[in-house]
Amino acid sequence: MFTFYIFQETVKVQDQGIIPDKIFACIFALNDVKQIRVKNKKIPLEKMNNKKDSRDLNEFQIRNIRILSHLLVHNAIDDDIVELLRRSELDYFSIVDKLSLMEQKINIDEKTNLLKYKKDYLTNIIKTASRIYYGGKVTSYHITLIRLDIDDFSLFNNKYSHEAGDRVLKRIADIIKENSRPTDYAIRFGGEEMDVLLPSTDMDGAKIFLNNLYEKIRKTCVMYDGKELQVTVSAGASIYEYIFNNGKKIVDQEIEDIFIKMQCRADDALYDAKDQGKNRFCFYKKEKGPEYTAIRESYTKKRNPQ
């Protein structure tokens, strides 16, 4: 028997004499995902066009099954290929969920065209990832939250006008969107603060994103009243490692609490960047936890000297 993982259930197929369109797929329903109706039932691929059995599988998923079965027949399948297909499916569902969210204009900030803040974004990301990783081997899944703040924005507005400030805010938001993946969440948190949620991103990936972003921002000028105006940005980042395993149930409130903790940590790191001189980014460090209160106080004193 040859064993590989597709979607959320192990599929076992005889490794000899296989006809691709006879490959069986066992699909497992997760938590509040009510699409699946074929738990523990083997269904020939050609029967998946039957409305009763196929309501859960779209064309993208069926193509993945056909690709795997074709590779298996030709003895060309390995774990790396399976993982790539799993990740492509994760990206697919992430983009579908993101587009659905953006189609609802109520979720879009009019001034920046970024998403408005909602407490369930992290929950959406983890539930989407669970469609791929839940039910397989224990998997570590990283999500990064970045909080960006335009430096001395109030002073900028006072000097050049709020209209100039709005142009700068819009341009920074555009740069964030231009440098984000379709699966990332670019959010206006409030005022001149903007968040970016990066699914499936560890510290190395977050550093690449931030370095690219800062390179673009530092080269950017905004024309206003015949003048080229520039601003700098500070950022703080926090990373959360979510573990998928068979016995772990996804609880909305728990994920929302994690999201709040990530925001607090990103905020601490943001203050660290500000206190170090602005125009830079810092990552939250757990071992530095007790120091962040003093860092906030230090920056506040610099900002508002007595």
Backbone hydrogen bonds, N-H to C=O, Kabsch-Sander energy under -0.5 kcal/mol:
donor,donor_aa,acceptor,acceptor_aa,energy
2,F,13,V,-2.2
4,F,11,V,-1.7
6,I,9,E,-1.3
9,E,6,I,-1.5
11,V,4,F,-2.4
12,K,10,T,-0.5
13,V,2,F,-2.1
22,K,19,I,-2.6
23,I,20,P,-1.8
25,A,43,I,-0.9
27,I,25,A,-0.6
27,I,38,V,-0.5
33,V,30,L,-3.7
34,K,32,D,-1.0
41,K,38,V,-1.8
43,I,25,A,-0.5
45,L,23,I,-1.0
46,E,21,D,-1.1
47,K,44,P,-1.4
48,M,45,L,-1.7
49,N,46,E,-0.7
50,N,47,K,-1.9
53,D,50,N,-0.5
54,S,50,N,-2.7
55,R,51,K,-0.8
57,L,54,S,-1.3
58,N,56,D,-0.5
62,I,58,N,-2.1
63,R,59,E,-2.4
64,N,60,F,-1.8
65,I,61,Q,-2.0
66,R,62,I,-2.3
67,I,63,R,-2.7
68,L,64,N,-2.5
69,S,65,I,-2.6
70,H,66,R,-2.5
71,L,67,I,-2.5
72,L,68,L,-2.5
73,V,69,S,-2.3
74,H,70,H,-1.5
75,N,72,L,-1.5
76,A,71,L,-3.3
82,V,78,D,-2.0
83,E,79,D,-2.5
84,L,80,D,-2.1
85,L,81,I,-2.1
86,R,82,V,-2.3
87,R,83,E,-2.5
88,S,84,L,-2.2
89,E,85,L,-2.0
90,L,86,R,-2.1
91,D,87,R,-2.5
92,Y,88,S,-2.1
93,F,89,E,-2.5
94,S,90,L,-2.3
95,I,91,D,-2.5
96,V,92,Y,-2.3
97,D,93,F,-2.5
98,K,94,S,-2.4
99,L,95,I,-2.9
100,S,96,V,-2.1
101,L,97,D,-1.8
102,M,98,K,-2.4
103,E,99,L,-1.9
104,Q,100,S,-0.5
104,Q,101,L,-0.9
105,K,103,E,-1.0
107,N,104,Q,-2.7
108,I,105,K,-1.9
109,D,114,L,-3.4
113,N,109,D,-2.5
115,L,186,A,-2.4
116,K,107,N,-3.4
117,Y,188,R,-0.8
121,Y,118,K,-1.0
124,N,120,D,-2.3
125,I,121,Y,-2.1
126,I,122,L,-2.5
127,K,123,T,-2.5
128,T,124,N,-2.2
129,A,125,I,-2.3
130,S,126,I,-1.9
131,R,127,K,-0.8
131,R,128,T,-0.9
132,I,129,A,-1.5
133,Y,129,A,-2.4
134,Y,130,S,-1.6
136,G,133,Y,-1.4
139,T,244,F,-2.1
141,Y,139,T,-0.5
141,Y,242,Y,-3.0
143,I,240,Y,-2.4
144,T,198,L,-2.1
145,L,238,S,-2.9
146,I,196,V,-2.4
147,R,236,G,-3.0
148,L,146,I,-0.5
148,L,194,M,-3.7
149,D,234,S,-2.7
150,I,192,E,-1.2
151,D,232,T,-2.4
153,F,150,I,-1.0
156,F,152,D,-2.0
157,N,153,F,-2.6
158,N,154,S,-2.4
159,K,155,L,-1.9
160,Y,156,F,-2.9
161,S,157,N,-2.3
165,G,161,S,-1.8
166,D,162,H,-2.5
167,R,163,E,-1.7
168,V,164,A,-2.1
169,L,165,G,-2.7
170,K,166,D,-2.4
171,R,167,R,-2.3
172,I,168,V,-2.6
173,A,169,L,-2.2
174,D,170,K,-2.2
175,I,171,R,-2.2
176,I,172,I,-2.2
177,K,173,A,-2.3
178,E,174,D,-2.7
179,N,175,I,-1.6
180,S,177,K,-1.2
184,D,181,R,-1.5
185,Y,197,L,-2.3
186,A,184,D,-0.6
187,I,185,Y,-0.6
187,I,195,D,-3.4
188,R,115,L,-2.8
189,F,187,I,-0.9
189,F,193,E,-1.2
190,G,193,E,-1.7
193,E,190,G,-2.7
194,M,148,L,-2.4
195,D,187,I,-2.7
196,V,146,I,-2.3
197,L,185,Y,-2.6
198,L,144,T,-3.2
198,L,196,V,-0.6
201,T,142,H,-1.7
201,T,198,L,-0.6
206,A,202,D,-2.4
207,K,203,M,-2.4
208,I,204,D,-1.8
209,F,205,G,-2.2
210,L,206,A,-2.7
211,N,207,K,-2.8
212,N,208,I,-2.2
213,L,209,F,-2.4
214,Y,210,L,-3.0
215,E,211,N,-1.9
216,K,212,N,-1.7
217,I,213,L,-2.5
218,R,214,Y,-2.5
219,K,215,E,-0.6
219,K,216,K,-0.7
220,T,217,I,-1.4
222,V,229,L,-2.7
224,Y,227,K,-2.5
227,K,224,Y,-1.7
229,L,222,V,-2.9
229,L,227,K,-0.7
234,S,149,D,-2.5
235,A,280,R,-1.9
236,G,147,R,-2.2
237,A,282,C,-2.0
238,S,145,L,-2.5
240,Y,143,I,-2.9
242,Y,141,Y,-3.3
242,Y,240,Y,-0.7
244,F,139,T,-2.9
244,F,242,Y,-0.6
245,N,243,I,-0.5
248,K,245,N,-1.5
249,K,247,G,-0.6
251,V,249,K,-0.7
252,D,250,I,-0.5
255,I,251,V,-1.9
256,E,252,D,-2.5
257,D,253,Q,-2.2
258,I,254,E,-1.9
259,F,255,I,-2.3
260,I,256,E,-2.0
261,K,257,D,-2.2
262,M,258,I,-2.6
263,Q,259,F,-2.0
264,C,260,I,-2.3
265,R,261,K,-2.2
266,A,262,M,-2.5
267,D,263,Q,-2.5
268,D,264,C,-2.1
269,A,265,R,-2.3
270,L,266,A,-2.1
271,Y,267,D,-2.3
272,D,268,D,-1.8
273,A,269,A,-2.1
274,K,270,L,-2.3
275,D,271,Y,-2.8
276,Q,272,D,-1.6
277,G,274,K,-1.5
278,K,273,A,-2.2
282,C,235,A,-1.9
284,Y,237,A,-3.1
288,K,285,K,-1.4
289,G,286,K,-1.8
291,E,288,K,-2.0
292,Y,288,K,-0.6
292,Y,289,G,-1.4
295,I,291,E,-2.0
296,R,292,Y,-2.4
297,E,293,T,-2.1
298,S,294,A,-2.5
299,Y,295,I,-2.4
300,T,296,R,-2.5
301,K,297,E,-2.0
302,K,298,S,-1.8
303,R,299,Y,-2.3
304,N,300,T,-2.4
